[in-house]
Amino acid sequence: MRITEVKAIYPRYRVLPAAWRQHFWQIAVRIDTDAGVSGWGYGGGGVAAVDVVNLHLRELLVGRTLGSIEDIADLWDAQYQASLPYGRSGIAIMAISGVDLALWDVLGRAEGQRVCDLLGGQRRNTVRAYATGPDSSWYRDLGFDAHKSSQTRQASEEADTERILEWADAARQTLGDEALLMIDAYMSWTPEFALSLTRQLSQHNIYWFEDVLLPDDLDGLAALRPRIQPVLLAGGEHEFTARDFTHIARAHALDLWQPDITWCGGLTAALRIAELAQQYNVPLVPHRGGEIWGLHFLAAGYGEDLAEKVMGKRGAKRDELWFGEPASQDGCLILPEGPGFGVEINEELL
């Protein structure tokens, strides 16, 4: 079959915070074919990425053949090469991510197979999920036994330390001694603050510290990583393609990689990153891996058996852009049936 149309759309979100995400949140990409099969993907980069797709990548893709995963890889390489003068990372790769996931969805629908089946078949019947947000009691009630909290620097070192220790005490008491607890610093800590917290949280058995420093500071991350053991130094959601993760690997900068499949270049890039992680014996847990795009990747046996579900607060309003994404069941996720990624887009938000 041949591609007949490619179109990126910035959804009409109703529940978005102010600041950059108002205009630069996720995009939806639709691909049509002459076989009458269409598919959808999800990318980053917002309104800028919409133009990258519609004004550039589209002209590379219309008329091209799509009949195998090798074709998808070839199309990925063509897009990367063409966008290289302004791309290689950031918004251009976020745009390619949306196109790539739409291509996988089209191929799965055309073949009558789930994406995980295109990847070689389902190897995990369930995937363990961890809840990201502030409400550990709610997550316990939903059956989660793994939880990550955002703990950025906000005030003095003393006040921030006290707040984080209070969270750790409450979360450990709520979820139990065997639960996984993780902390996301969102690039706001110093190495000294991380070392201080490592000592003070030693009895809480924290699994990882995430995005402690700026992602470009590979030397700083490499120096910090052995000093906070046994806590793992995690990161990678702000990195793109296997090229970036090669730099991380060579610098020995992170203990655990977290590529975002809707940002890093799509499923094609994620598979290449997973191959690199295996070569370097580094565990991989996708950022927002509990979304349908990451769930197929994990269910097919790639990465660790751990998927992030961004839960937010109990009762909070949220946009439902994709129908059919599975809810957690006793802290686990089960892949839905249906060809492609197995979800449908909410056209009211388009």
HUFENQUI-V166254 format. One record per helix or strand. SS is the DSSP state (H for helix, E for strand). FROM is the first residue (numbers start at 1). TO is the last residue. If there is no record, write none. Layout:
ss:SS from:FROM to:TO
ss:SS from:FROM to:TO
This chain:
ss:E from:2 to:9
ss:H from:21 to:24
ss:E from:27 to:33
ss:E from:38 to:43
ss:H from:46 to:61
ss:E from:65 to:65
ss:H from:69 to:83
ss:H from:90 to:111
ss:E from:114 to:114
ss:H from:115 to:118
ss:E from:127 to:132
ss:H from:136 to:141
ss:E from:146 to:150
ss:H from:157 to:175
ss:E from:180 to:184
ss:H from:191 to:200
ss:H from:202 to:204
ss:E from:208 to:210
ss:H from:218 to:228
ss:E from:232 to:235
ss:H from:241 to:251
ss:E from:256 to:257
ss:E from:260 to:260
ss:H from:266 to:280
ss:E from:283 to:284
ss:E from:287 to:287
ss:H from:292 to:299
ss:E from:307 to:310
ss:E from:322 to:323
ss:E from:329 to:329
ss:E from:332 to:333
ss:E from:340 to:340
ss:E from:344 to:345
ss:H from:347 to:349
